[in-house]
Amino acid sequence: MVNHSFVRHALHLYQSRPVNNPGSGSIHKSCRQIQIQRAFNIYCRHLLPSGLSVDSVPCKNAWAKELGIADTKLLSDFWQHGEVARSYGLFREEQGFSQRAKVILDENGQVVYVKTYDIPVLPDIEDIIQFLRV
């Protein structure tokens, strides 16, 4: 259980196509890495990760169940379709889904970090740790 009064940064991990994408474990992988790092790394203790995609809530629930994701919030940007991703400049209009990315928000909800990835890339969290150290 996360004590939200200590959260200084929120991390949104944008997944492009969770169910049919061979890299669908990227959010799961990153969130597990963050959970491990929270215990050992001062820079991740105040980071609240979540997964976000344009898929519907039932799709997100099925995906979480399939991958065994229980401790990470999986948020839906389904309606209005991709509105949050568009607000961050991450929505891929031609494909109808978001770019794979990491977005860090500060305690005021302001974007302080964005990094995008090619769809097949499974990002790790080392760049996030480096950013939080600064």
The 8 nearest C-alpha neighbors of each residue, nearest first, counted from 0:
[[1, 2, 70, 3, 71, 47, 34, 69],
 [2, 0, 3, 47, 6, 5, 4, 45],
 [1, 3, 4, 5, 0, 6, 45, 47],
 [2, 4, 6, 5, 1, 47, 7, 45],
 [3, 5, 2, 6, 7, 1, 45, 106],
 [6, 4, 3, 2, 45, 7, 1, 44],
 [7, 5, 45, 3, 4, 8, 46, 47],
 [6, 8, 106, 45, 105, 5, 46, 9],
 [9, 7, 105, 46, 104, 106, 6, 45],
 [10, 8, 47, 104, 103, 46, 48, 105],
 [9, 11, 103, 48, 102, 47, 49, 12],
 [12, 10, 49, 102, 50, 101, 48, 13],
 [11, 13, 101, 50, 51, 100, 49, 26],
 [14, 12, 51, 100, 99, 52, 50, 11],
 [13, 15, 99, 52, 16, 17, 51, 12],
 [14, 16, 97, 99, 98, 96, 17, 52],
 [17, 15, 20, 18, 14, 19, 23, 96],
 [18, 16, 23, 20, 19, 14, 15, 62],
 [17, 19, 20, 16, 62, 23, 58, 21],
 [20, 18, 17, 16, 21, 23, 22, 15],
 [19, 21, 23, 22, 16, 17, 18, 15],
 [22, 20, 23, 19, 119, 24, 17, 18],
 [23, 21, 20, 24, 25, 119, 121, 120],
 [24, 22, 17, 20, 25, 21, 18, 16],
 [23, 25, 27, 22, 26, 28, 66, 17],
 [26, 24, 28, 121, 27, 23, 22, 29],
 [27, 25, 29, 28, 24, 30, 50, 12],
 [26, 28, 24, 30, 25, 29, 31, 68],
 [29, 27, 25, 31, 26, 30, 24, 32],
 [30, 28, 32, 26, 31, 27, 123, 25],
 [31, 29, 33, 27, 32, 28, 26, 34],
 [30, 32, 34, 28, 33, 29, 27, 35],
 [33, 31, 29, 35, 30, 34, 36, 28],
 [32, 34, 36, 30, 35, 31, 37, 29],
 [35, 33, 31, 37, 32, 36, 30, 38],
 [36, 34, 32, 33, 37, 38, 31, 39],
 [35, 37, 33, 39, 40, 38, 34, 32],
 [38, 36, 44, 43, 34, 35, 40, 39],
 [37, 39, 36, 35, 40, 34, 44, 41],
 [40, 38, 36, 37, 41, 35, 44, 43],
 [39, 41, 36, 42, 37, 43, 38, 44],
 [40, 42, 44, 43, 39, 37, 45, 38],
 [41, 43, 40, 131, 44, 132, 128, 45],
 [44, 42, 37, 46, 45, 41, 40, 36],
 [45, 43, 37, 41, 46, 42, 40, 38],
 [44, 46, 6, 7, 43, 5, 8, 47],
 [45, 47, 8, 43, 44, 9, 6, 48],
 [46, 48, 9, 10, 8, 6, 45, 49],
 [49, 47, 10, 9, 11, 46, 30, 71],
 [50, 48, 72, 11, 73, 71, 10, 12],
 [49, 51, 73, 12, 11, 74, 26, 13],
 [50, 52, 74, 13, 75, 73, 12, 14],
 [51, 53, 14, 54, 76, 75, 13, 15],
 [54, 52, 76, 77, 81, 75, 96, 80],
 [53, 55, 77, 52, 75, 58, 59, 76],
 [56, 54, 58, 77, 57, 75, 59, 53],
 [55, 57, 59, 58, 75, 60, 54, 74],
 [58, 56, 60, 59, 55, 61, 54, 62],
 [57, 59, 61, 55, 56, 60, 62, 54],
 [60, 58, 56, 62, 57, 61, 63, 55],
 [59, 61, 57, 63, 62, 58, 56, 64],
 [62, 60, 64, 58, 63, 59, 65, 57],
 [61, 63, 59, 65, 64, 60, 58, 66],
 [64, 62, 68, 60, 66, 65, 61, 67],
 [63, 65, 67, 61, 62, 66, 60, 68],
 [66, 64, 62, 63, 67, 61, 68, 60],
 [67, 65, 63, 64, 68, 62, 27, 24],
 [68, 66, 64, 65, 63, 69, 62, 27],
 [69, 67, 63, 66, 70, 64, 71, 27],
 [68, 70, 71, 67, 63, 64, 72, 66],
 [71, 69, 68, 72, 0, 30, 34, 31],
 [72, 70, 49, 69, 73, 68, 48, 30],
 [71, 73, 49, 74, 50, 70, 48, 69],
 [74, 72, 50, 49, 51, 71, 59, 75],
 [73, 75, 51, 50, 72, 76, 52, 49],
 [74, 76, 77, 52, 51, 53, 56, 55],
 [75, 77, 53, 81, 52, 78, 80, 83],
 [76, 78, 53, 80, 55, 75, 54, 79],
 [79, 77, 80, 76, 81, 82, 53, 75],
 [78, 80, 82, 77, 81, 76, 83, 53],
 [79, 81, 78, 77, 82, 76, 53, 95],
 [80, 82, 84, 76, 53, 83, 85, 77],
 [83, 81, 85, 84, 79, 80, 86, 76],
 [82, 84, 86, 85, 81, 76, 87, 90],
 [83, 85, 89, 90, 81, 87, 86, 82],
 [86, 84, 88, 90, 82, 87, 83, 89],
 [85, 87, 83, 84, 88, 82, 89, 90],
 [86, 88, 84, 85, 89, 83, 90, 110],
 [89, 87, 85, 86, 90, 84, 91, 83],
 [88, 90, 84, 98, 97, 87, 85, 91],
 [89, 91, 97, 85, 84, 96, 92, 88],
 [92, 90, 97, 96, 94, 93, 95, 98],
 [91, 93, 95, 94, 90, 96, 97, 85],
 [92, 94, 95, 91, 96, 90, 97, 98],
 [95, 93, 92, 91, 96, 97, 90, 98],
 [96, 94, 92, 93, 91, 97, 90, 81],
 [97, 95, 91, 94, 90, 15, 53, 98],
 [98, 96, 90, 15, 91, 89, 84, 99],
 [97, 99, 89, 15, 100, 90, 91, 115],
 [98, 100, 13, 14, 15, 116, 115, 118],
 [101, 99, 115, 13, 114, 116, 98, 12],
 [100, 102, 12, 114, 113, 11, 13, 115],
 [103, 101, 113, 11, 112, 10, 100, 12],
 [104, 102, 10, 112, 9, 111, 110, 11],
 [105, 103, 110, 9, 109, 108, 8, 111],
 [104, 106, 8, 108, 107, 109, 7, 111],
 [105, 107, 7, 108, 8, 104, 6, 109],
 [108, 106, 105, 109, 104, 7, 8, 110],
 [109, 107, 104, 105, 106, 110, 9, 8],
 [108, 110, 104, 105, 107, 111, 106, 103],
 [111, 109, 104, 112, 103, 105, 108, 102],
 [110, 112, 104, 103, 109, 105, 113, 102],
 [113, 111, 103, 102, 110, 114, 104, 101],
 [114, 112, 102, 101, 103, 115, 100, 111],
 [113, 115, 101, 100, 102, 112, 116, 99],
 [116, 114, 100, 99, 101, 113, 98, 117],
 [117, 115, 99, 100, 118, 120, 114, 98],
 [116, 118, 120, 119, 99, 115, 98, 121],
 [117, 119, 120, 99, 116, 15, 98, 22],
 [120, 118, 117, 22, 121, 21, 116, 20],
 [121, 119, 117, 118, 122, 116, 22, 99],
 [120, 122, 25, 22, 119, 123, 24, 118],
 [123, 121, 120, 25, 124, 29, 116, 28],
 [122, 124, 29, 125, 121, 126, 28, 32],
 [123, 125, 127, 126, 29, 128, 122, 32],
 [124, 126, 128, 127, 123, 129, 130, 122],
 [125, 127, 129, 128, 124, 130, 123, 131],
 [128, 126, 130, 124, 129, 125, 131, 103],
 [127, 129, 125, 131, 130, 126, 42, 132],
 [128, 130, 126, 132, 127, 131, 125, 133],
 [131, 129, 127, 128, 132, 133, 126, 112],
 [130, 132, 128, 133, 129, 42, 127, 43],
 [133, 131, 129, 130, 42, 128, 127, 41],
 [132, 131, 130, 129, 128, 42, 127, 126]]
